[in-house]
Amino acid sequence: MKTRLPRTLVALVVVAGCALYSDVVISPLVYDPANIARGNDIQSMVRKLDYNHAISLAQTIEANPRKNANELAALGTAELAAGRYDDARRHLRAAIDLQPFRTMYAQVAWDLSQLEYMSNNFDSSLDWAKLAQERGINVRQWHLDYLESLANTNVYRFSGVNTERLPMKVVRPDVPRVDITLNGKKNISTIIDSGAVLSIISQSLAANLPLKTLGTFEGTFNGLLGEPIPVHFGILDTVDLGRMTVANVPVAIMPDDKMKFLIVGKKEFKIDFLLGAHLLKEFRLELDFRRNGVTFTHIPQSARRPAADQNLFIEQFRPAVRGTINRHGWFAFILDTGSEVTFLNERQLGSLPIQIFAPKVHNATLQGLGGAKKHGEKVENVEIGVDRWAGTFHTIPMYDAGEHERTNGIVGENYLKNFDVVIDFGRMRVDLAPIGVLSVITMDTTIPEDQRLPPP
């Protein structure tokens, strides 16, 4: 059995091909419930990423006098993706206690390792990762070294105010940026990048601070084209978001030349720091594109209550939002505030409800972390729906997410910037409120109610 650690991906669109990031029409989401594919049992529900319905079977599975390891494992996997970590821990451990076959045992152990990682329990995550490795999961040694380096470390210690609003800049490249302070002395502009697994700092900035390094081992992240990017790891003493301070922030240290891009006019754009998903999961984020502000609200573990109609999940350590494609569902998209554009997963194109008569090539240059540049194929006139709203894309590019990626695409800034966006890791919800002229739109009452809002 094999598994791969998630990719770290930032995509920027430059030079020609501006339609990739501007030509999006927003309208109320309408879909036919008959087009929502659901599994008949909990394992197929999980395969179809229909986690809400899988979780709804918890009481039935728990009440079964003859406990089934397959069902318990599938339920735990759904709860892990849903951020319901206490429930997931209980059901995954119950599956382990039934001593399932080696391959299932290994996968359950790996799920438990991911669960503890997302709960910031790195010592427990290490124990389960080693057990998964012993049973056949291909866990990379650098990942084990990273977990060991953070064992018994109290990461993300919060002090100061609980909620802080900061000015937000969104200029070319069109990704949200805020000014923060590192280690109490270095003021920098940073990108809010929910598509990056971990917060990332440039090698030169890490040396100038300096920051505490975590061992001498080298890890590998993957960029836009799957190219390997060497990284080391460290921990920042503090990150100040205005009057809010976060202490002990793990980061990946990346070579400077892997964090440079060319934008309009062949100007160089260099990233020195970005806030990744592992830190952002500690917050309720409100990205106010109308007034150019972002609000960070710390959500302690004890206050997290996923909503019954949650549409936000965790796929391979990154946030994924549930949505529709051409009024069919459900599909999962990486929620990537660090990507200028929205993508579809090229490897899954044949299984998506999209008509393609002949492949077309877009003329934009896509750039990712690591320095990769890519021209590729596109599809046209595709509707993607999230929350209560649909975006019809005249042109949408494709990317190769790799054979192990389960999500169907990436939702980027050319869609998100049309809304005030709330990403709530406490309720596990993405809520969108359209801005500009769309703010006066009301739901068409001729549309049946059950076709306007995704059911729980």
MARMIBA-181187 format. One record per residue: x negated, y negated, z negated of N, C-alpha, C, O in turn. Coordinates in steps of 0.1 Angstrom, whole numbers, plus 5000, padded with zeros to 4 digits. Example, Ala and Ser with C-alpha at 12.3 -4.5 7.8 and 13.67 -1.06 7.14 Angstrom:
% MARMIBA-181187
486850574922487750454922486850334922485850334915;487250224929486350114929487150004921486649894920;
//
This chain:
% MARMIBA-181187
499250125000500050005000499149885000498149874993;499649785008498849655008499749535005500949545008;499149435000499749304999498749205001497549224999;499149085004498248975007498648854998499848834996;497648784994497948664986498448554996498148555008;499348464991499948365000499048275007497848245002;499448215018498648115025498847975019499947945014;497847895020497947755017498047685030497047695038;499147615032499347555046499747415045500747375037;499147325052499547185054499547165069498447185075;500647115075500647095090500946945092501846895086;500146875100500346745104500546735119499746805127;501446655124501546635138500946495142501246395136;500146495153499446375157499546355172500046445179;499046245177499046215191500346235198501446195192;500446295210501646315217502646405211502246485202;503846405215504846495210505546445198505846525189;505846315198506446255186507846305183508346295172;508546365193509846425191509846535181510846555174;508646595179508646695169508946645155509446725146;508646515152508946475139509946365138510246315127;510546325149511546215148512946255154513846185150;513046345162514246375169515046475162515146595166;515746435151516546515143517846445140517846335135;518946515143520246455140520946525128521046645128;521346445118521846495106523446495106523946395111;524046595102525546605101525946695090525046775085;527146695086527646785075527446935080527746965092;527147015071526847155075528247235075529047225066;528447295087529647385089529047525093528147535101;529647625087529247755091530447855089531347825082;530347965096531348065096530948165086529948235088;531748185075531348295065531148425071530348505066;531748455083531548585089530148605094529748715097;529448495096528048495101527048515090525848505093;527548525078526548545066526348695064527248765060;525148735068524748875066524448915052523748845045;525149015047524949065033524649215033525149285042;523849255024523649395023524749465015525549405008;524749595017525749675010525349724996526149774988;524049724994523549764981522449674977522049584985;521949684965521049584959519649574967519049474968;519249694971517949694978518049624992517149544995;519149644999519349575012519549425010519249345018;520249384998520449244995519049174993518849064998;518149244986516849184984516049174997515449075000;516149275006515549275019516049155027515249095035;517349125026517949015034517748885026518348785031;517048885015516848755007518148705002518248584999;519148785000520448744994520348764979521048854974;519548684973519248714959520348684949520548754939;521248584953522348554944523248674942523748704931;523548734953524448854952523848964945524449044938;522548984948521749094941521849074926522149164918;521648944921521648914907523048934901523148974889;524048914909525448934904525749074900526749104893;524849174904525149314901524449354888524449474885;523849264881523049294869523849374859523349474854;525049324856525849394845526249534850526149634841;526549554862526849694867525649784866525849894862;524449734870523249814869522949854855522549964852;523049754846522749774832523749874825523349944816;524949874830525949954824525950104829526550184823;525150124839525050264844524250354834523150324831;524950454829524250544819523050614825522150654817;523050634838521850694844521050584851521250554863;520150534844519350424849518550464862518050574862;518450374871517850404884516650304886516850184886;515450354887514250274888514350184901513950074900;514850234912514950164924515850034922515449924927;516950054916517949944914517349844904517449724906;516749894893516149804884515049724890514849604887;514249784898513149714904513649614914513149504914;514649644922515249544931515849434924515649314928;516549464913517149354905516049264899516149144900;514949324894513849244889513249154900512849044897;513049214912512449134923513349014926512848904928;514649034926515548924929515448814918515448694921;515448854906515348764895514048694894513948574890;512948764898511648694899511748584910511248474907;512248614921512348514932513248394927513048284931;514248424919515148324914514648244902515348154898;513448274897512948204886513548234873513448164863;514248354872514948404860513948494854514148624854;512948444848511748524844512048614832511548734832;512848574822513148664811513948784816513648904812;514948764824515748874829514848964838514949084837;514048904847513148984855512149064847511949184851;511649014837510649084829511349204823510749314822;512549184818513249304811513549414821513349524818;514049374833514449484842513249544849513249664852;512149474852511049534858510349624848509849734852;510249584836509649674826510549804824509949914821;511849784825512649904824512449994835512450124834;512149944847511850024859510550094857510450214860;509550034851508250094848508450204838507750314840;509250184828509450284818509950414823509850524817;510650414835511250534841510150604849510450704856;508950554849507850624856508150654871508150774874;508350554879508650574893507450624900506350634895;507650664913506550704921505450594922505650484920;504250644926503050554926503250424933502950314928;503850434946504050304954504950214947504650094947;506050264942507050174935506450114922506550004919;505750204915505050164903504150044905504049944898;503350054916502349954920503049824923502649714919;504149834931504849714935505549644923505549514922;506049724914506749664902505649594893505849484888;504449654892503349594884502949464891502649374884;502849464904502549344911503549234909503249114907;504849274909505949174906505749114892505948994890;505449204883505249154869504049064868504048964860;502949094876501849004876502248864881501748764876;502948864892503448734898504348664888504248534886;505148734881506048674871505248604860505548494857;504248674855503448614844502648504849502348404842;502148504861501448394867502348274868501848164864;503548284873504448174874504848124860505248004859;504748204850505048164836503748114829503848074817;502648104836501348054831500748144820500048094812;501148274821500548374812499548454819499748564824;498348394821497348444830496748574825496348664832;496648594811496048714806496948834809496548944813;498248814807499248924811499248944826499349054830;499248834833499148854848497948934852498149014861;496848914846495648994849495849134846495449224854;496449164835496649304831497549384841497149494845;498549314845499449374855498849384869499049484876;498049284872497349284885496349404886496249474896;495649424875494749544875495449674876495049764883;496649684869497349804870497949824884497949934890;498349714891498849724905497749774914497949854923;496549714911495349754919495049904918494749974927;495149954905494850094903495850184910495450294914;497050134912498050214918498150194933499050254940;497250114939497250104954497449974960497249954972;497849864952497949734958496649674960495749684952;496449614972495149554975495049404970495349314977;494749404957494649274950493149234952492249304948;492949114957491549064960490849044947491448994937;489549064947488749054935488748904930488748884918;488648814939488648674935489848634928489848544919;491048694931492248664924492148714910492648644901;491648834908491448884895490448794887490648764875;489348754893488448664886489048534882488848474872;489948484891490648354888491548374876491548284867;492348484876493148504864492348524851492748464841;491248594852490448614840489848474836489748454823;489448384845488948264841489948174834489548084826;491248194836492248114830492948184818493748124811;492548304815493148374804492948294791491848244788;494048294783494048214770493848064772493547994762;494148014784494047874786495447814786496347864793;495747714779497047644778497147544788496847424786;497547584800497547484812498847404811499747434804;498747284817499847194819500447154805501647174803;499547094797500047034784500546894787499746814791;501746864784502346734787502346644774502546694763;502146514777502246414766502646284773502646274785;503046184765503546064770504946074773505646144766;505445994783506845994786507246124792506446194798;508546164791509046284798509446264812509446364820;509846144816510246104829509545984834509445884826;508945984846508245874851508545854866508545954874;508845734870509145694884507945624889507445524883;507445664901506245604907506545554921507445614928;505945444925506045414940505545524949504545594946;506245544960505845644969505645584983506445504988;504545624989504245575003504445695012504045805010;505045665023505245765034504945695047505745635054;503645695051503145635064502345745071501945845065;502045715084501345825091500045865085499245775081;499845995083500846095085501946085076501846045064;503146135080504446115073504546225062505346315064;503846205052503946295040503946205028503246105028;504646235017504746155005503446144997502846244994;503146024993501846004985502245914973503045814974;501545934962501645854950500245834945499345904948;500145724937498845694931498845754917499745734909;497745824914497645894901496145864896495345804902;495945914883494645894877494146034873494846114866;492846064876492246194873491246174862490446084862;491346264852490346264841490246124834489246084829;491346044835491445924828490545804834490445704828;489945834846489045724851489145704866488745604871;489645804873489545794888490945774893491745864893;491245664899492545634905492445664920491645624927;493445754924493445794938494845804943495845814935;495045814956496245834963496345984966495346044971;497446054962497546194964498746234971499746164971;498746344978499846394986500646494977500146574970;501946474977502846574971503146684981503846664990;502546804978502546914988503047034982502347124977;504347054983505047174977504647304985504947414980;504147284997503747405005502447465002502047565007;501647394993500347444989500447524976501147474967;499947644976500047724964499547664951500147664941;498447594952497747534941497347394944497147354956;497247314934496647174936495247184942494447274937;494847104951493547114958492846974957493446874958;491546984954490646864953489446884962488946994964;489046774968487846784977486646804969486546764957;485646864975484346904968483646774963483046774952;483646664971482946544967483646484955482946434946;484946474955485646414943485446504931485246444920;485446634932485246724921483846694915483646694903;482846674924481546644919481346514912480646494902;482146414917482046274912482746264898482446174891;483746344896484546324883483646334871483646234863;482946444868483046574874484246654867484846604858;484446774872485446854865484846994861483747034866;485447054852484947184847485247294858486347314862;484247364862484347474871484747604864484447624853;485547684872485947814866485147924873485547984883;484047954867483148064873482448024885482547914890;481748124891480948104903481548174915481048174926;482648244913483248324924483948234934484348124931;484048294946484648214957485948284962485948404964;486948204963488248254968488348214983487548144989;489548264989489748235003491248195004492148275001;491548075009492848035013492948045028491948065035;494148045034494348055048495047935053496047885047;494647885064495147755070496247785080496847895081;496447685088497547685098497547805108498547865111;496347835112496147945121495748075115495348175121;495748085102495348195094493848205092493348295087;493148095096491648085094491348085080491948005072;490348155075489948155061489248025057488447965065;489647975046489047855040488347885027489147925018;487047875025486447905012486747805002486747685004;487047844990487347754979486747814966486547934964;486447714957486047754943487147694934488147634939;487047714922488147674913487647594901486447614896;488447504896488147424884489347384877490447434880;489147314866490247264858490047114855489047084849;491047034858490946894854491346874840492346934835;490646784833491046754819492446694819493246734811;492646594827493946524827494346484841493546444849;495646474844496246414855497346314850498246364843;497146184852498046084847499046044859498645994869;500346074857501346024866502045904859503045924852;501445794861501845674853501645694839500545714834;502745684831502645704816502845844812502845874800;502945934821502946084818501646144820500946124831;501146224811499846284812500046434812500746494803;499346504821499346654822497846694820496946654827;497646774809496246814806496046964811497047034812;494746994814494447124818495147164831496047254830;494747104841495447134854494447214863493447154868;494747334866493947414875493947364889495047314894;492847364896492747324910491847414918490947484913;492047414931491147474941490247364946490647254949;488947394947487947294952487647334966487147444969;487947244976487747274990486747184996486647064993;485947235006484947155012485547035019486647045025;484846915019485446795024485846805039486846755043;484946875047485246885061486546965064487046965075;487047035054488247115056489547035053490647075054;489246905048490446825044490446695052490946595047;490046695064490046585073490946605085491046715090;491546495089492446505101492246385109491746275105;492646395122492746275131494146235133495046325136;494446105131495846065133495845965145494845955152;496945895146497145805158495945715160495445655150;495445695172494345615175492945685171491945615171;493045815169491845895166491145845153489945855151;492045785144491545745131491445875122492245965123;490445875114490245985105491045965092491045855086;491746065088492546065076491946175067491946295071;491546135055490846235046491746245034492146155028;491946375030492646405017491646435007490746515009;491746374995490846404984491646484973490946554965;492946474973493646554962495046564967495646474973;495646684964497046704966497646784954497046874949;498846754951499646814940500346934946501246924955;499947054942500447174948501647234940502047184929;502147344945503347404940503247454925504247444918;502047504922501947564908502047454897502447484886;501747324901501947214892503347164893504047134884;503847144906505147084908506247174902507347114899;506047304900507147384895507447344880508447384875;506647264874506847214860507847094860508147044849;508447054872509146934872510546944878510847044885;511346844876512446814885511946684893511646584887;511846704906511346594914512446534922513346594927;512446394922513446324930512646234940511946144936;512646274953511946204963512946104969513846144977;512845974966513745874970513245804983512445704982;513545854994513045795007513745665010513245595019;514845635004515545515006514745395000514545295006;514345414988513645304980512145334979511445264972;511645444985510245474984509745494970508745424966;510345584963509945614949510045764947510845824953;509345814937509445954933509545954918508745884911;510446034913510646054899510246194894510746294900;509346194885508846324879509546344865509346254857;510246444863510846484850510346614846510546714853;509646624835509046754830510246834825511046794817;510246964829511247064825510547174817509947254823;510647164804509947274796510647414799511847414803;509947514796510447654799511747674792512647734797;511847624779513047654771514347584777515447614773;514147484786515247404791515647454805516547394812;515047554810515347604824516547694825516647794818;517547654833518747724834519147724849519847634854;518647834856519047834870520547834872521347904865;521047754882522447734885522947864892522247934898;524247884890524948004896524847994911524748094918;524847864916524747854931523447804935523247724945;522347854929521047814932520747844946521147944952;519947754952519447774966517947764967517347764978;517247754956515847744955515247864949515647914939;514247924956513648044951512148034952511647934958;511448134947509948144948509548254957509948374954;508948234968508448334977506848324978506348224983;506148424973504748424973504148294967503348234973;504648264955504148154947504548014953504047914947;505348004963505747874969507247864968507947964969;507747744967509247724967509847744981509247704991;510947824981511647844994513047814992513647844982;513647745002515047705001515847795010515447825021;517047835005517947915013518747825023519247715019;518947865035519747785045520247865056520247995056;520747795066521347865078520547825090519847725091;520647905101520147875114521247895124521847995125;521647785131522747785140523947845134524647925140;524247805122525447845114525547985110526548045107;524348055111524248195106523348195094522548105092;523548285085522648295073522648435067523248535073;521948455056521048355051519648365055519148475059;518948255056517548245059516748175049517348085042;515448205047514648135037513548055044512948105053;513347935039512347845045511447795034511947755023;510147805036509247735027509547585026509647525037;509747535014510047395013508647325012508047325001;508247255022506947205023506947045025507046995036;506846975014506746835015505446785021505246665024;504446875022503146835028503046865043502046845049;504146905049504246925064505046815070506146785066;504446745080505246645088506446705095507446635097;506346825099507346885108507947005102507347075093;509047045108509747165104509447275115509347245127;509247395110508747505119509747625118510547635109;509647715128510147845127509047945128508047925134;509248065121508248165121508348245134509248315137;507248235142507148295155507348445155507948495164;506848505145506948655144508348705142508648815145;509248615137510648655134511548605144512848615143;511048535155511948465164513048565170514148525172;512648685173513548775179514748815171515748865176;514548805158515648835148516448715144517448735136;516148595149516948475146518048455156517948485167;519148385151520248355160519948245170520648135169;518948265179518548155188518448215202517948325204;518948145212518848185225517648115232517447995231;516748205237515548155244515548205258515548325260;515548115267515648155281514248165287513948255296;513348085283511948085287511048005277511547905272;509948065274509047995264508647855269508247845281;508547755261508047625264506947585255506947635243;506047505260504947455252505147315248505347235257;504947275235505047135231503647075233502647145234;503646945235502346875238501746805226500946715227;502246835214501646785202500446865197500346985200;499646805189498546875183498846885168498946795161;498947015164499247045150497847065143497047135148;497747005131496447015124496747075110497747025104;495947165105496147215092494947205083493847175089;495047225070493847235062492947335068493347445073;491647305067490647385073490147335086489147385092;490847235092490347175104490947245117490547205128;491847335115492447405127493347305135494047225129;493247315148494147245157494847345166494247435171;496147315168496947415175497947345185498647245181;498047395197499147365206499947495207499347605207;501247485207501947615208503347595214503647495220;504047705212505347705219506447645210506247625198;507547605216508647545209509947605213510047665224;510947585205512347615209513147475208512647385202;514247475215515047345215516447365210517047475211;516947255205518347245201518747355191519547445193;518047355180518247445169518747375157518247265153;519847425151520347365139519947445126520047565126;519347365117518947425104519747355093519847235092;520447435084521247385074520647415060520247525057;520647305052520247325038521247245029521647135033;521547305018522547245009523847215017524347315022;524247095018525547065025525347005038526246955045;524047005043523746925055522947005065522147095062;523246965078522547035089521646935096522046815098;520546985101519646905110519546965123519147085124;519946905134519846955147518546905153518446785155;517646995156516346955161516346975176516547075182;516046865183515946875198514746965201514747045211;513646955194512447035196511947075182511746995173;511647205181511047255169509947355172510147455180;508747335167507647425170507647555162508347565152;506847645167506747775160505347785155504347725160;505147875144503847905139503748055135504848115133;502548105135502348245131502148255116501048215112;503148305109503048305094502348435090502048445078;501948525098501348645094502348755092503548735090;501848875092502748995092503449015078504449085077;502848955068503448975054504348865050504848875039;504548765058505348655054506848685057507248715068;507648675046509148715047509948595051511048615055;509448475048510348355051510448325066509548375074;511548255070511848245084511348115090511448095102;510748025082510247905087509747805076509647845064;509547685080509147575070510047455072510247415083;510647405061511347275062510347165058509847165047;510147075067509146975065509846835064511046815063;508946735065509346595062510246535073511046445070;510146585085511046525095512546555093513446485098;512846655085514146685080514346615066515446545064;513446635057513646585043513746435042514446385034;513046355051513046215050514346145052514546025050;515346225057516646175060517546165047518746125048;516946205036517746225024517046165011515846145012;517846145001517246144988517246294983518246354983;516046344981515846484979515546514964514646454958;516346604958516046644944515646794945516446874949;514446814940513946954939513846984924512946944917;514747064919514947084905514547234902515247324904;513347244896512847374892513447424879513147534875;514247344872514947384861516247454865516547564859;517047394874518247454879518047534891518947604895;516847534896516447604909517447564920518047654927;517547434922518447384932517647274940516847194935;517947274953517547154962518847084965519747144971;518946964961520146884964519846764973518846694971;520546744984520346644994521446544994522646574995;521046414994522046304996521546215007520446155006;522246215019521846145030521645995028522445935020;520745935035520445795033520845715045521145775056;520745585044521045495056522545505059523345515050;522845505072524245505077524945625073526145625071;524145735071524845865067525445855053526245945050;525045765045525545755031527045735031527745755021;527645685042529145655043529845775048531145775048;529145885053529845995058530546075047529946095036;531746115049532546195040532746325047532846335059;533046435039533246565045534546565053535546505048;534546615064535746625073536746725066536446845065;537846675062538846755055539446855064540246945059;539246845077539746945086538947075086539347175091;537747065080536847185079537247265067537247205056;537647395068537947465056536847455045535647455048;537347445033536347425022535247535021534147505019;535647655024534747765022533647765034532747845034;533847675043532847665054532047545052531147515061;532247465042531447345039530247375030529147315032;530547455020529447465010529147615009529947705009;527847645008527447785006527947834993527947774983;528547954993529148014981527948054972526848074976;528248084959527248134950526648264955525748314948;
//
